[in-house]
Amino acid sequence: MTYLLAGDLGGTKTLLRLVTATDPDRAQFERSYHSSSYPNIIAIVREFVAAAQAQLGKIEIASACLGIAGAVIDRASYLPNLDWHINADELERELHIPKLKLINDFTAIGYGIPQLRSADLHPLQVGISIPQAPIAIIGAGTGLGQGLLIHNGREYQVMPTEGGHVDFAARSRPEFELFEYLRQSKQLDRISVERVLSGAGIVSIYQYLRDTGNFSETDDVANVVRLWESSTATAVDPTTTISAMAIANTDPLSQATMTMFVSIYGAEAGNLALKTLPYAGIYIAGGIAAKNLPLLTDGTFMAAFKHKGRVSNILTEIPVAVVLNPQVGLLGAVAQASALGA
């Protein structure tokens, strides 16, 4: 039987799904793989197809789309965290797939947004959605992605950006001090907003408040952060611990860290909204938002989003929602595989 293949390739895990052209909304077969356990994506796909054939019978893949955690240039991409070089022409030849497309992982998220259902979203501001108006997306995770969807009269097309690398715009004395702390501690002559709005950014804000504020550390958090700072192979990313302690209201330093992070996040989302006027909605994607929903719904995010002086009123009717579905990028890859045709 003929299938379409969709994939979401990240530095940590690779998620693959088979669907049919007649029913792309239903997964026929799906598996997740630990990316670093394989030498390349070809090995993963071959193992995936073998497992699928054991369950579904003989499989032919007519077209495929893979979302890649890296820039895609001339049908090729490099994933530095895995040292993988991915070339669409090579994949078509080695995997016997007639049509294969590579897209950036945040582009895949963009194409996944129109596929979402109401249960996949948590509204922060209902607003008034205008059909076929622009849609904006922003998502903090390992880095910071930003993108725009423009309707061409038939469907939405994704316009990728490198908006996560614009300059960090401090708005208050603590944020100016954070900027200077990062500039000196990291020995940089500029600070991008991604340096702050990312998993690593949460740790940086924690370190800044710890080193310059009036906060004492909680042992549980301090031990995780110190181990991470030592750069040992067994170090655990402190982000989860810091955010969990903030949600539980058990550590003032973690609470202050996440309050500053969420406020900066809301402000940057508001900046994106002013630049794009997304009257069909702005969507907050990425792993951090969905995992920290209580912190994004306490009013801090939206207060910063709408605090834009004389033009604040422009943002009051724009729908704002957090994407809860962690497979939104895979949905976008499915949509693009379907567009290639069977």
Residue, then its C-alpha position, 0 to 999 in steps of 0.5 A: m500500500t502507498y503511504l506518505l511519510a512525515g517526520d519531526l527531526g530534533g537533536t534529542k528525538t526523531l518522530l516519524r509518522l505514516v499516513t495515507a493520502t486519503d486520510p492524512d489526519r489519521a496516523q497509520f503507524e508512528r514511532s519515536y527514536h532517540s536521535s543520537s543513537y543512530p548515525n543518520i536519518i537514513a538508519i532511522v527511516r529504514e528501521f521505522v519502515a521495517a517495523a511498519q511493514a511488520q504491522l501493515g504489510k508491504i509499504e511504498i512511500a510516495s512522498a515525504c516531508l521532514g521538519i529539521a532542527g536546522a536551516v534548510i538550504d538547497r534541499a540540504s541541512y546540517l544538524p550540529n547537535l548530531d553532526w548529521h548532514i541531511n540531503a533530500d536528493e540522497l534520501e530520495r535515492e537511498l530510501h526510494i522515495p520519489k518526492l521528499k521535502l525538507i523544511n525547517d522545524f519552525t516552518a513545520i510548526g507554521y504549517g501545523i497551526p491551521q491543522l490544530r483543533s480547539a482542544d490543542l489550544h489554550p486562549l490567553q486572549v480570545g480577541i476577534s479573529i479576522p479570516q485570512a488575516p496574517i497569523a504570527i507564531i513565536g516559540a521559545g524552547t532550545g532557541l526562539g523561533q518566530g514566523l508569519l503565515i500569509h493567506n494567498g487566497r487559497e491557503y496559508q503560506v509560511m514565511p520563516t524568519e530569524g526573528g529570534h536573533v534580533d536585539f534583546a530590548a530591555r524595558s526596565r532597570p532589572e532588564f538593563e542590568l540583565f543585559e549587562y550581566l549577560r554581555q559581561s559574563k558571556q563576553l559578547d558585544r550584543i545580546s539577542v532576544e534568544r539569549v533570554l527567551s530560551g531554556a538557556g535563557i531561563v538559567s541565565i536569568y536565574q544566575y543573574l538574580r542569584d548573583t546580583g539580587n537579594f535572593s537566597e538559593t534553595d538547596d534543591v535548585a542550587n545543587v542542580v544549577r551548580l552541577w550544570e555550571s560544572s559542565t559535567a556529562t551527567a548534568v541535568d538541564p536546570t530549566t525544568t527544576i526552576s520552572a517546577m519550583a516556580i509553579a509550586n511557589t516553593d522557591p522565591l528565586s525560581q519564582a522571580t526568574m520565571t516572572m521575569f522570563v514570562s514578562i519578557y516573553g509577553a513583551e516580545a510576542g507583543n513586538l511581533a504582533l505590532k510588526t505583523l498585525p496578526y488579526a487571525g491570531i498569534y500562537i505561542a508554540g515551543g515546549i516552554a509555554a505549554k509546560n509552564l501554562p500556569l505561569l503564562t495564565d497569571g496575567t504577567f504575559m498578557a500585561a507585557f504583551k499589551h503594554k505598548g504605550r500609545v498603540s496598546n489598543i492595537l493589540t487588545e483584539i488580537p487572538v492569543a493562544v498557547v499551543l498545547n499539542p507537542q506534535v504541531g510540527l509533525l502535523g505541519a510535515v504531514a500537511q506538506a507531505s500531502a501537498l506533494g501528492a501520492 
